[in-house]
Amino acid sequence: MSSVIQHRPTVATIDLEAIRHNARSLRAAASGAELCAVVKADGYGHGAVPVARAALDGGATWLGVSSVEEAAVLRDQGLAAPIALFSEPPPGAVGDVLDLRLVAPLYTTVFATALAREAVRRGTAAPVHLAFDTGMGRVGVERSRWRSFVDRLPSEGLAVTGTWSHLARADEPDEPTTDRQLDAFDEVLALLDERGIDPGLVHVANSAGILAHRRARRPLVRAGIALYGLSPDVAVDASEHGLRPALSLTSAVAFAKPVEEGTPISYGHRWSAPTDGWVATVPIGYADGLHRGLTGRMEVLLDGVRRPVVGTITMDMLHVWCDDDEPAVGQRVVLLGSDGSDRLRVEDWASALDTITYELTCHLTARVPRRYDDLGHART
Ligand SMILES: *Cc1c(COP(=O)(O)O)cnc(C)c1O
């Protein structure tokens, strides 16, 4: 929201020191490899530009995004670091790829040809990272075409500065797929070697790869979710690796009322007060990205005390059962983050909803103002 008017207390706060700390920790975990800070999807909902700056301060040397459009936002804001794209844009985007100095992934001959032709026309060579599918099954040159793709690379207009692949099951540490993918990736590297092609900067690890698979730590690693201090999945817990969640989501009590035992609350009357007590209304709902499926499955910290969210979560408001403690309008409500020694985690929402942390932070909508906590870190 661009307006300077802000009365609604609901706000997402992003701790940039946590981002810097996580960047430093991930580099250390990857034995000093170069770190690509993945800031696609507006920095997983945290804000791509401030996160990118903090990650670079913390030692990241690359930024990773999924589209030319996302890269353009970073360049517009003055970020000069190398930017890797994770999927080929349509061939019509090659001019912008070059103008914005992006490192394009390469996995189709059509895109390779278009990019090379435009680069030659400009008297330059476009830096590219060859992308091979070793088992993810998404984008990348499929195994049956590895050889023909490499043999048909345009002879001018491209500079191969990197080679990469992507892991499908790195968040399952004992599952053999990752090892098989890494074996396949080594075959790719052997093929390039055979053809006399320098693979350049080699990269394969995402967050789970960095944290759970020593063999995946190559000269560059790509961290998204772990940079935000969140777990890729239950089996790879970010907090066990000393990573700190950057996002908190807070609001305040907007309305409080006493209710009698049996009073139904909210749409569908799916909940009624179990005893006489107090209900607080908090101005946040599914239009802010708070998934309606969390109805009956989440708690908040109201003035530091864990309280259940009751009744159907609505577009703009939710309800908190306070038992016989009278809440006060204006009291702090933490939905994610800590208050005192207690902490509410995105991971808990993800398991309640049978999804992953990624989806939930991406879903925070523009209605929630982002505030950046920089703990006195002065940028000049
Ligand atoms: C999104 C993405 C990443 C980051 O994955 P995380 O699990 O968030 O670390 C890395 N590489 C590629 C190609 C991606 O698309």
Ligand as a Chemical Component Dictionary entry (heavy atoms), coordinates in Angstrom:
data_LIG
# 
_chem_comp.id                   LIG 
_chem_comp.type                 NON-POLYMER 
_chem_comp.pdbx_formal_charge   0 
_chem_comp.three_letter_code    LIG 
# 
loop_
_chem_comp_atom.comp_id 
_chem_comp_atom.atom_id 
_chem_comp_atom.alt_atom_id 
_chem_comp_atom.type_symbol 
_chem_comp_atom.charge 
_chem_comp_atom.model_Cartn_x 
_chem_comp_atom.model_Cartn_y 
_chem_comp_atom.model_Cartn_z 
_chem_comp_atom.pdbx_ordinal 
LIG C1 C1 C 0 13.552 -21.292 -5.875 1  
LIG C2 C2 C 0 14.826 -21.913 -6.280 2  
LIG C3 C3 C 0 15.878 -22.049 -5.371 3  
LIG C4 C4 C 0 15.735 -21.749 -3.907 4  
LIG O1 O1 O 0 15.181 -22.878 -3.271 5  
LIG P1 P1 P 0 15.060 -22.901 -1.670 6  
LIG O2 O2 O 0 14.541 -24.251 -1.385 7  
LIG O3 O3 O 0 14.118 -21.819 -1.318 8  
LIG O4 O4 O 0 16.422 -22.661 -1.141 9  
LIG C5 C5 C 0 17.095 -22.502 -5.834 10 
LIG N1 N1 N 0 17.254 -22.817 -7.133 11 
LIG C6 C6 C 0 16.258 -22.725 -8.027 12 
LIG C7 C7 C 0 16.504 -23.108 -9.442 13 
LIG C8 C8 C 0 15.009 -22.287 -7.636 14 
LIG O5 O5 O 0 14.024 -22.205 -8.529 15 
# 
loop_
_chem_comp_bond.comp_id 
_chem_comp_bond.atom_id_1 
_chem_comp_bond.atom_id_2 
_chem_comp_bond.value_order 
_chem_comp_bond.pdbx_ordinal 
LIG C1 C2 SING 1  
LIG C2 C3 SING 2  
LIG C2 C8 DOUB 3  
LIG C3 C4 SING 4  
LIG C3 C5 DOUB 5  
LIG C4 O1 SING 6  
LIG O1 P1 SING 7  
LIG P1 O2 DOUB 8  
LIG P1 O3 SING 9  
LIG P1 O4 SING 10 
LIG C5 N1 SING 11 
LIG N1 C6 DOUB 12 
LIG C6 C7 SING 13 
LIG C6 C8 SING 14 
LIG C8 O5 SING 15 
# 
